Amino acid sequence: MIEIEFTPEDVARTRFAISPLWEVVASVRVLKGADEQGIHRVWTEQVRDRLAAAKVDLTPLTDLIPVPTLALAGFLAPPPTTPLTSLDVELAALRATPPELLRTSSAITPQRVAEIRADPDRELGRLSETIQAYWEVALAPYWPRILAFLEGDILFRAGRLVEGGARGLFHDLDPQVAWDTGTLQVQTRFCRDRRTLGGRGLLLVPSAFVWPRVFSVLDGRWQPTLRYPPRGIGTLWSAAPAPLAVPDALAGVLGRSRATLVAELTTPASTTDLARRTGLTPGGVSQHLSALRAAGLVGAHRAGRVVLYARTQAAETLLAAAGSA
């Protein structure tokens, strides 16, 4: 178990971020067999065929990602410095990795370690090109769905922080994580340690491909980081679910489409996601959400390039009243 001690300053500096480069690393683990439960089977089957058709040589990348994963090279996916960075920015940082940070675990292929250290400019450039090629085939076609999923979790967690402070934020973050009187306890099979954050706070990075594990970065060279699976990760690749049942009383007041949208917003969602789930057109969803916002039943929050919608307390009260009618 790792115990991470928080001071009030650490709580104040705790933040969220999304890392496309980390999703590359984590998804390669899945392709190499880390997804024993098969929650990414739909994605894996599609991507294996796409990679085979594209004839992408992934060895410069896959040799750096051992499975089982006892450790990863920190320079491969350093914690992001902004909430929503781009892959291009992260790859630029990777290519500029200082020599003193080119340290790797003994679990990684020794030959790759030697090659990177012998000629960092060439090998980091080659690695970046491989990552870019992999991204275009394996993740870019799915990124809008993944990004909306991750941003929805961040918005939910932010609400938990507002409502219940650090205890509320970490209460159900993951079964392997627990908050106890100023200390975050992270269950792990690989080490026992106690760390302080030194006033830097904790960076929380939701990741689509890490379940059922959490990954931590606590070596002092970057902001302390915890990469965790977002809520409901098992539904990421599911087909659009049947719309939730809508109370007839609510539909009679708002109209069936708007009542359906209110009912669907059990968690924050984008216009595209709501259209997929309800069968409405994106344009229709947008018009209905505008009307619901004007009525004070829906709020909007921008997360990067995506706008996520959530029910207001007024909508919760209306749903409860309609459901009990």
Summary of the structure (lengths in Angstrom):
residues: 325
radius of gyration: 21.5
end to end distance: 49.2
largest distance: 72.6
contacts: 978
relative contact order: 0.15
helix: 51%
strand: 14%
